[in-house]
Amino acid sequence: MLQDFSVRGFRNFKDWYNFSLRTKKSYEFNCKSIVNGLVNDAVIYGQNGCGKSNLGLAMLDITCHINDIPIMQSLTKNYLNGYIDEEGFAEFNYKFQFGTDIVEYLYGKSSATNTIYERLTINKDVIVEIDRRKSNKLNVRLSGTETLNRDLSSSTISAIKYIKSNSVLDLSDKNSITFNKFTEFVSGMVFFRTLTQNADYYGQQLDTSRLSKEIIDAGKLSDFEIFLNEAGVECSLDVRGEGAEERIVFKYNDSYVDFGIAASTGTMSLGIFYFWWLKLDSNKLSFAYIDEFDAYYHYSLSKLVVKKLINVNCQTLLTTHNLSIMTNDLLRPDCYFILGDKQYPFYELVDKDLRKAHNLEKIYKGLKYESKE
């Protein structure tokens, strides 16, 4: 799981900006949202322009090192903070927790595709390191990499991806096992923004145009129908077509209308959410940063979506402006964060012990911390 993240020099983050998912609290309710002392389900608030979207993009920057995926187009033109000079670069620092093991990965990049340096440690021992400002020689201490070419002067590939693609690690070695856990976790990270057909996503190659086929192939048509009806969309669904042409349709007595044609913007966004939820619930994804997740939702529908996300086996961070989901009925005070000049866990802004009966939304509206943002 992701434990801590820091970034500087990327987009609006001129100086180091730190975000931690560790909790100091031991609330005795909604405990399933905390795993081994880390927040597994988080909701992030903040004023417009505070960096909620950029924080997600920064967290997912690591995926282009590990996965064979295209860089999000917007990142090829607007990557570095505007105050960074021609010789400057962005820096990213991740800490992951796997059981009792801590993996820290720090790297710097002058663009979305040009890595300057990398250093990976496992339990504070340096395992992988390269600094192209000094040398193109790769230093690596993993069993199974003994015959690996250490000279990376002919390639700009990330050292982590190079090792992952060109080595057969000895899985009797504890560090090699932990390294694999790290790369597998990163390969399962995804960012997506606004649950619409044209949503931006990053970290996975997924085709949302196959929404109907994905739901049908997963055998989830009936569950999808139940979900829509719970969300207030009274409908009956069926399948028409054969093979690759199978599609979900609305059933009206003896007539049928394609889901993609008849669905409103809000209903389509529910379909897109369900598509992503299938991915999150499949154990194929490890981490999801969902930006503006409820942009098209009624407040009561937002609560339904959060409830569904809480039950998936995936570390999930949501951004929103919807205060109605800031409630102990869904999560707990250490799962809500406010972004400003720094990260503020909600409970740190309150000068009293919070209990399950407290109205978090009301308390938040009464806080006087605006000057910090």
Secondary structure, DSSP 8 states (H G I E B T S, - for coil): -EEEEEEESBTTB-S-EEEE-B-----SSSGGGEETTEESEEEEEE-TTSSHHHHHHHHGGGHHHHS-----GGGGTS-B-TT--TT--EEEEEEEEETTEEEEEEEEESSSS-EEEEEEEETTEEEEEEETTT--B-EE--TT-TTS--B-TT----HHHHHHHH----TTSHHHHHHHHHHHHHHTEEEEESSSTT-EEESS---GGGHHHHHHHTT-HHHHHHHHHHTT----EEEES-GGG-EEEEEETTEEEEHHHH--HHHHHHHHHHHHHHHHTTT--SEEEEETTTTT--HHHHHHHHHHHHTSSSEEEEE---GGG-STTTS-GGGEEEESSSEEEGGGG-SS---TTS-HHHHHHT---GGG-
